[in-house]
Amino acid sequence: MTLPDAARRRERAAFRVAVFVLSAVPIAAGSAGVVLGAGFASLADGPGTPDADSHFRYLSGLLLGIGIAFPTTVAGRKVQSARFRLLALIVILGGLARLLSAVTVGLPGPAHQAALVMELGVTPALALWSLRL
């Protein structure tokens, strides 16, 4: 079904707003992880080894980069759907890895459960929405 031009513009605008607002989550979490290190994750044993902290900060930097990249897919006149879906795929793969951990090791705390909802619920929904634009 093809939308009239005015409706299509409104839908694109709503999509842009959603992407900008939701990008704040990985930007904030990634920034906090970079600055605070593994202690940010509230690990029971503390921040762990220098190697664990280094790895955590690296992954947090990737999360920050993904969060910054998402708004660039909607900043111009045209939604960059292919780039958006590539970023979404990266997030979904991370969510599947998190889900594997939940199944094999146990459920993480509430913040990580919320991240799982973003990764395997909200992000795929946005990717499907981007197909309409």
N, CA, C and O of each residue as an XYZ file, in Angstrom:
532
protein
N       0.841     -1.178      0.000
C       0.000      0.000      0.000
C       0.893      1.250      0.000
O       1.756      1.399      0.865
N       0.688      2.115     -0.940
C       1.444      3.355     -1.046
C       0.712      4.470     -0.313
O      -0.491      4.668     -0.483
N       1.463      5.184      0.500
C       0.886      6.291      1.261
C       0.890      7.566      0.431
O       1.772      7.752     -0.407
N      -0.083      8.449      0.651
C      -0.032      9.780      0.020
C       1.221     10.522      0.501
O       1.757     10.232      1.570
N       1.669     11.475     -0.302
C       2.912     12.191      0.024
C       2.903     12.820      1.411
O       3.895     12.717      2.133
N       1.813     13.465      1.799
C       1.748     14.119      3.112
C       1.865     13.085      4.227
O       2.576     13.312      5.207
N       1.182     11.963      4.091
C       1.244     10.916      5.108
C       2.647     10.306      5.160
O       3.151      9.984      6.236
N       3.256     10.155      4.017
C       4.611      9.606      3.946
C       5.605     10.535      4.644
O       6.485     10.075      5.371
N       5.462     11.832      4.423
C       6.340     12.804      5.094
C       6.150     12.755      6.606
O       7.126     12.791      7.356
N       4.901     12.674      7.058
C       4.627     12.591      8.501
C       5.231     11.316      9.099
O       5.796     11.339     10.192
N       5.104     10.212      8.369
C       5.655      8.958      8.878
C       7.178      9.015      8.951
O       7.775      8.550      9.922
N       7.804      9.585      7.924
C       9.257      9.755      7.959
C       9.682     10.638      9.124
O      10.678     10.358      9.791
N       8.929     11.698      9.367
C       9.243     12.596     10.488
C       9.105     11.862     11.814
O       9.947     12.017     12.698
N       8.063     11.074     11.959
C       7.875     10.298     13.200
C       9.002      9.296     13.375
O       9.494      9.103     14.487
N       9.412      8.661     12.298
C      10.518      7.706     12.348
C      11.801      8.408     12.779
O      12.541      7.902     13.623
N      12.061      9.579     12.192
C      13.267     10.337     12.562
C      13.276     10.669     14.056
O      14.292     10.503     14.730
N      12.151     11.133     14.558
C      12.064     11.475     15.981
C      12.329     10.231     16.829
O      13.089     10.284     17.796
N      11.703      9.121     16.466
C      11.899      7.877     17.227
C      13.373      7.473     17.232
O      13.912      7.098     18.273
N      14.017      7.550     16.081
C      15.425      7.161     16.005
C      16.291      8.096     16.841
O      17.165      7.632     17.573
N      16.065      9.408     16.745
C      16.853     10.354     17.537
C      16.651     10.126     19.038
O      17.619     10.119     19.798
N      15.419      9.942     19.460
C      15.139      9.745     20.887
C      15.736      8.430     21.380
O      16.405      8.400     22.413
N      15.496      7.344     20.646
C      15.974      6.030     21.094
C      17.491      5.903     21.001
O      18.078      5.079     21.703
N      18.135      6.693     20.157
C      19.599      6.667     20.072
C      20.250      7.170     21.357
O      21.419      6.890     21.619
N      19.499      7.900     22.143
C      20.040      8.387     23.418
C      20.409      7.231     24.350
O      21.311      7.362     25.178
N      19.717      6.109     24.214
C      19.991      4.964     25.100
C      21.396      4.405     24.865
O      22.173      4.344     25.818
N      21.764      3.991     23.636
C      23.128      3.481     23.463
C      24.199      4.561     23.622
O      25.322      4.261     24.028
N      23.865      5.802     23.310
C      24.840      6.871     23.503
C      25.141      7.048     24.984
O      26.302      7.164     25.377
N      24.101      7.067     25.802
C      24.298      7.227     27.246
C      24.986      6.009     27.857
O      25.930      6.150     28.634
N      24.517      4.825     27.507
C      25.107      3.604     28.076
C      26.550      3.426     27.611
O      27.423      3.070     28.402
N      26.797      3.676     26.324
C      28.160      3.561     25.811
C      29.095      4.567     26.443
O      30.227      4.234     26.796
N      28.632      5.793     26.588
C      29.461      6.833     27.218
C      29.776      6.474     28.662
O      30.920      6.599     29.101
N      28.774      6.031     29.394
C      28.990      5.654     30.798
C      29.967      4.484     30.905
O      30.821      4.464     31.792
N      29.841      3.517     30.009
C      30.751      2.377     30.032
C      32.177      2.761     29.699
O      33.118      2.226     30.284
N      32.349      3.688     28.760
C      33.686      4.158     28.406
C      34.320      4.885     29.586
O      35.482      4.650     29.918
N      33.554      5.765     30.212
C      34.092      6.588     31.308
C      34.266      5.788     32.593
O      35.285      5.917     33.270
N      33.277      4.964     32.933
C      33.283      4.268     34.224
C      33.881      2.870     34.180
O      34.203      2.306     35.225
N      34.035      2.305     32.993
C      34.612      0.970     32.877
C      33.658     -0.108     33.346
O      32.451      0.111     33.446
N      34.212     -1.275     33.631
C      33.410     -2.440     33.991
C      32.611     -2.225     35.274
O      31.609     -2.905     35.495
N      33.035     -1.301     36.113
C      32.270     -0.997     37.318
C      30.884     -0.472     37.008
O      29.979     -0.593     37.834
N      30.700      0.110     35.828
C      29.400      0.618     35.407
C      28.361     -0.497     35.326
O      27.176     -0.258     35.558
N      28.794     -1.704     35.001
C      27.869     -2.828     34.821
C      27.399     -3.407     36.148
O      26.644     -4.379     36.159
N      27.828     -2.836     37.255
C      27.455     -3.332     38.588
C      27.794     -4.807     38.734
O      26.988     -5.596     39.227
N      28.990     -5.167     38.303
C      29.429     -6.545     38.454
C      29.616     -6.848     39.930
O      30.172     -6.035     40.669
N      29.162     -7.997     40.356
C      29.211     -8.365     41.774
C      30.640     -8.373     42.300
O      30.871     -8.045     43.463
N      31.595     -8.741     41.463
C      32.982     -8.854     41.901
C      33.781     -7.574     41.671
O      35.004     -7.575     41.807
N      33.104     -6.494     41.327
C      33.798     -5.249     41.041
C      34.235     -5.207     39.593
O      33.766     -5.999     38.776
N      35.123     -4.298     39.271
C      35.496     -4.093     37.879
C      36.290     -5.239     37.258
O      36.369     -5.318     36.032
N      36.875     -6.124     38.051
C      37.619     -7.252     37.496
C      39.032     -6.889     37.117
O      39.604     -5.930     37.635
N      39.582     -7.653     36.221
C      40.972     -7.497     35.808
C      41.115     -6.335     34.823
O      40.131     -5.881     34.239
N      42.341     -5.863     34.648
C      42.559     -4.833     33.617
C      42.098     -5.302     32.232
O      41.571     -4.505     31.455
N      42.292     -6.583     31.918
C      41.840     -7.098     30.629
C      40.328     -7.029     30.506
O      39.806     -6.637     29.462
N      39.614     -7.410     31.573
C      38.141     -7.363     31.540
C      37.669     -5.913     31.412
O      36.742     -5.622     30.655
N      38.308     -5.008     32.152
C      37.918     -3.603     32.068
C      38.197     -3.041     30.677
O      37.378     -2.303     30.129
N      39.350     -3.387     30.107
C      39.700     -2.931     28.769
C      38.665     -3.428     27.755
O      38.224     -2.670     26.891
N      38.289     -4.679     27.862
C      37.319     -5.258     26.937
C      35.957     -4.580     27.099
O      35.279     -4.284     26.115
N      35.569     -4.341     28.347
C      34.284     -3.687     28.610
C      34.268     -2.277     28.021
O      33.286     -1.877     27.395
N      35.343     -1.531     28.216
C      35.400     -0.168     27.674
C      35.416     -0.181     26.139
O      34.807      0.683     25.508
N      36.106     -1.150     25.543
C      36.115     -1.267     24.086
C      34.696     -1.512     23.570
O      34.245     -0.833     22.647
N      33.998     -2.472     24.158
C      32.627     -2.774     23.732
C      31.708     -1.582     23.987
O      30.788     -1.328     23.209
N      31.952     -0.858     25.065
C      31.166      0.351     25.332
C      31.417      1.406     24.265
O      30.499      2.125     23.872
N      32.656      1.499     23.798
C      32.967      2.426     22.715
C      32.239      2.044     21.427
O      31.768      2.912     20.692
N      32.149      0.746     21.161
C      31.383      0.297     19.993
C      29.913      0.671     20.147
O      29.286      1.146     19.199
N      29.368      0.459     21.333
C      27.971      0.818     21.595
C      27.760      2.318     21.398
O      26.771      2.735     20.796
N      28.678      3.114     21.900
C      28.609      4.562     21.708
C      28.629      4.905     20.213
O      27.841      5.729     19.752
N      29.525      4.274     19.468
C      29.608      4.525     18.033
C      28.334      4.143     17.300
O      27.890      4.864     16.407
N      27.743      3.015     17.670
C      26.479      2.592     17.056
C      25.388      3.609     17.382
O      24.593      3.977     16.516
N      25.356      4.054     18.624
C      24.356      5.047     19.031
C      24.503      6.353     18.267
O      23.505      6.983     17.918
N      25.730      6.761     18.006
C      25.971      7.989     17.233
C      25.618      7.767     15.764
O      25.122      8.681     15.105
N      25.866      6.576     15.251
C      25.632      6.295     13.832
C      24.144      6.244     13.476
O      23.767      6.642     12.374
N      23.309      5.770     14.369
C      21.886      5.653     14.036
C      21.270      6.980     13.582
O      20.607      6.992     12.545
N      21.445      8.083     14.288
C      20.832      9.334     13.823
C      21.349      9.802     12.466
O      20.647     10.520     11.753
N      22.569      9.405     12.101
C      23.084      9.820     10.796
C      22.303      9.170      9.657
O      22.347      9.646      8.522
N      21.595      8.094      9.953
C      20.825      7.415      8.905
C      19.525      8.146      8.587
O      18.890      7.867      7.570
N      19.130      9.067      9.440
C      17.864      9.787      9.233
C      18.053     11.299      9.190
O      17.071     12.041      9.151
N      19.295     11.763      9.196
C      19.552     13.204      9.287
C      19.295     13.950      7.988
O      18.943     15.129      8.026
N      19.456     13.313      6.856
C      19.257     13.986      5.573
C      17.802     13.954      5.137
O      16.913     13.558      5.890
N      17.586     14.377      3.914
C      16.221     14.380      3.356
C      15.688     12.967      3.198
O      14.494     12.719      3.367
N      16.587     12.039      2.869
C      16.173     10.658      2.612
C      16.690      9.766      3.736
O      17.834      9.910      4.167
N      15.867      8.860      4.204
C      16.295      7.881      5.203
C      17.262      6.910      4.536
O      16.962      6.350      3.482
N      18.408      6.717      5.149
C      19.414      5.781      4.641
C      19.058      4.375      5.131
O      19.667      3.865      6.071
N      18.074      3.759      4.491
C      17.498      2.499      4.962
C      18.507      1.363      5.035
O      18.519      0.617      6.014
N      19.345      1.217      4.028
C      20.312      0.112      4.032
C      21.283      0.253      5.206
O      21.565     -0.726      5.898
N      21.789      1.451      5.431
C      22.709      1.679      6.551
C      21.986      1.471      7.875
O      22.541      0.888      8.806
N      20.742      1.950      7.958
C      19.957      1.768      9.180
C      19.794      0.281      9.481
O      19.990     -0.152     10.617
N      19.436     -0.499      8.464
C      19.214     -1.929      8.689
C      20.518     -2.657      9.030
O      20.499     -3.624      9.791
N      21.648     -2.207      8.480
C      22.932     -2.803      8.855
C      23.222     -2.558     10.336
O      23.617     -3.476     11.054
N      23.026     -1.331     10.786
C      23.215     -1.033     12.205
C      22.248     -1.850     13.060
O      22.627     -2.373     14.108
N      21.009     -1.954     12.611
C      20.012     -2.745     13.348
C      20.455     -4.201     13.440
O      20.310     -4.823     14.492
N      20.994     -4.753     12.354
C      21.470     -6.134     12.365
C      22.579     -6.320     13.392
O      22.602     -7.323     14.106
N      23.491     -5.368     13.470
C      24.573     -5.434     14.461
C      23.995     -5.472     15.869
O      24.432     -6.266     16.702
N      23.008     -4.612     16.138
C      22.375     -4.572     17.462
C      21.643     -5.879     17.736
O      21.732     -6.415     18.840
N      20.928     -6.395     16.756
C      20.180     -7.645     16.938
C      21.132     -8.806     17.205
O      20.843     -9.652     18.052
N      22.264     -8.863     16.500
C      23.246     -9.917     16.763
C      23.771     -9.822     18.193
O      23.954    -10.841     18.859
N      24.014     -8.600     18.662
C      24.418     -8.422     20.059
C      23.336     -8.891     21.006
O      23.630     -9.507     22.031
N      22.085     -8.607     20.676
C      20.965     -9.068     21.506
C      20.862    -10.580     21.530
O      20.559    -11.166     22.569
N      21.111    -11.221     20.390
C      21.090    -12.688     20.355
C      22.209    -13.270     21.225
O      22.020    -14.293     21.884
N      23.365    -12.620     21.223
C      24.461    -13.047     22.097
C      24.063    -12.874     23.561
O      24.371    -13.724     24.397
N      23.380    -11.772     23.869
C      22.913    -11.537     25.243
C      21.866    -12.592     25.633
O      21.857    -13.082     26.762
N      20.990    -12.929     24.688
C      19.981    -13.959     24.933
C      20.639    -15.313     25.189
O      20.198    -16.056     26.065
N      21.688    -15.641     24.434
C      22.434    -16.884     24.664
C      22.980    -16.917     26.083
O      22.927    -17.952     26.748
N      23.500    -15.799     26.542
C      23.991    -15.711     27.912
C      22.866    -15.945     28.912
O      23.049    -16.663     29.895
N      21.705    -15.345     28.669
C      20.573    -15.511     29.588
C      20.130    -16.966     29.663
O      19.757    -17.450     30.732
N      20.169    -17.664     28.534
C      19.738    -19.065     28.487
C      20.778    -19.980     29.128
O      20.424    -20.920     29.840
N      22.055    -19.711     28.878
C      23.098    -20.622     29.347
C      23.625    -20.297     30.741
O      24.027    -21.201     31.475
N      23.627    -19.022     31.113
C      24.215    -18.612     32.398
C      23.144    -18.160     33.384
O      23.285    -18.376     34.587
N      22.085    -17.542     32.896
C      21.013    -17.036     33.747
C      20.654    -15.615     33.371
O      21.418    -14.907     32.716
N      19.466    -15.218     33.808
C      18.987    -13.874     33.486
C      19.852    -12.804     34.141
O      20.191    -12.909     35.320
N      20.209    -11.771     33.373
C      20.954    -10.662     33.977
C      19.999     -9.766     34.765
O      18.803    -10.042     34.864
N      20.542     -8.707     35.313
C      19.735     -7.761     36.085
C      18.782     -6.962     35.205
O      18.800     -7.085     33.980
N      17.943     -6.137     35.847
C      16.908     -5.390     35.122
C      17.429     -4.488     34.002
O      16.788     -4.387     32.956
N      18.563     -3.837     34.194
C      19.088     -2.948     33.148
C      19.449     -3.746     31.899
O      19.202     -3.298     30.779
N      20.027     -4.912     32.089
C      20.407     -5.742     30.945
C      19.179     -6.399     30.313
O      19.158     -6.651     29.108
N      18.172     -6.673     31.115
C      16.919     -7.181     30.557
C      16.257     -6.109     29.692
O      15.705     -6.410     28.634
N      16.315     -4.864     30.145
C      15.769     -3.758     29.352
C      16.554     -3.606     28.043
O      15.977     -3.339     26.988
N      17.872     -3.779     28.130
C      18.693     -3.718     26.914
C      18.291     -4.827     25.947
O      18.251     -4.608     24.737
N      17.998     -6.000     26.465
C      17.567     -7.122     25.637
C      16.260     -6.794     24.910
O      16.084     -7.154     23.746
N      15.355     -6.117     25.598
C      14.103     -5.687     24.962
C      14.392     -4.699     23.832
O      13.787     -4.778     22.764
N      15.310     -3.776     24.070
C      15.689     -2.821     23.013
C      16.311     -3.557     21.825
O      16.001     -3.262     20.671
N      17.189     -4.515     22.118
C      17.951     -5.200     21.072
C      17.105     -6.174     20.242
O      17.279     -6.277     19.028
N      16.202     -6.877     20.899
C      15.428     -7.907     20.200
C      13.956     -7.553     20.018
O      13.204     -8.325     19.422
N      13.541     -6.400     20.523
C      12.162     -5.952     20.355
C      12.078     -4.637     19.600
O      11.547     -4.580     18.491
N      12.601     -3.588     20.202
C      12.492     -2.243     19.634
C      13.291     -2.114     18.332
O      12.780     -1.591     17.342
N      14.529     -2.583     18.328
C      15.366     -2.433     17.132
C      14.790     -3.181     15.922
O      14.726     -2.601     14.838
N      14.367     -4.449     16.064
C      13.735     -5.100     14.902
C      12.464     -4.385     14.447
O      12.189     -4.310     13.250
N      11.693     -3.862     15.395
C      10.475     -3.126     15.027
C      10.827     -1.880     14.209
O      10.165     -1.577     13.217
N      11.866     -1.166     14.627
C      12.303      0.001     13.860
C      12.822     -0.404     12.477
O      12.578      0.299     11.496
N      13.528     -1.522     12.393
C      14.035     -1.994     11.102
C      12.877     -2.317     10.165
O      12.918     -1.987      8.980
N      11.856     -2.955     10.697
C      10.673     -3.243      9.880
C       9.979     -1.952      9.461
O       9.517     -1.825      8.326
N       9.909     -1.005     10.378
C       9.303      0.291     10.056
C      10.075      0.972      8.933
O       9.483      1.578      8.040
N      11.399      0.869      8.982
C      12.223      1.527      7.959
C      11.925      0.979      6.557
O      12.158      1.672      5.566
N      11.424     -0.232      6.464
C      11.085     -0.810      5.163
C       9.937     -0.057      4.492
O       9.817     -0.069      3.267
N       9.100      0.594      5.286
C       7.956      1.342      4.744
C       8.360      2.696      4.172
O       7.605      3.292      3.404
N       9.530      3.181      4.534
C       9.896      4.557      4.197
C      10.558      4.683      2.863
O      10.917      5.787      2.454
